[in-house]
Amino acid sequence: MSDTMMSTTDRLVYMANQIARNFAIEGEEVAVEATRRHIRRYWDPLMRQRVIVSLAADPGQFSDIARGAVEALRDAAG
């Protein structure tokens, strides 16, 4: 899918996966926490909410690291 055809939600998932990929060299556990922390710190609440909803709708679109980070965000949000 081209950048111009991505939905906002698709773009957020793509971004989460990119962030996770950048931290992957640190090992999965550290990368999950670093990805969670990055999303928590730099994304606005609506972006975080949308990516959490997209996790529930289709968890397979996330890398393992990104999925772990978004699950941690979801769990912290209650």
Secondary structure, DSSP 8 states (H G I E B T S, - for coil): --GGG--HHHHHHHHHHHHHHHHGGG-HHHHHHHHHHHHHHHS-HHHHHHHHHHHHH-GGGS-HHHHHHHHHHHHHH-
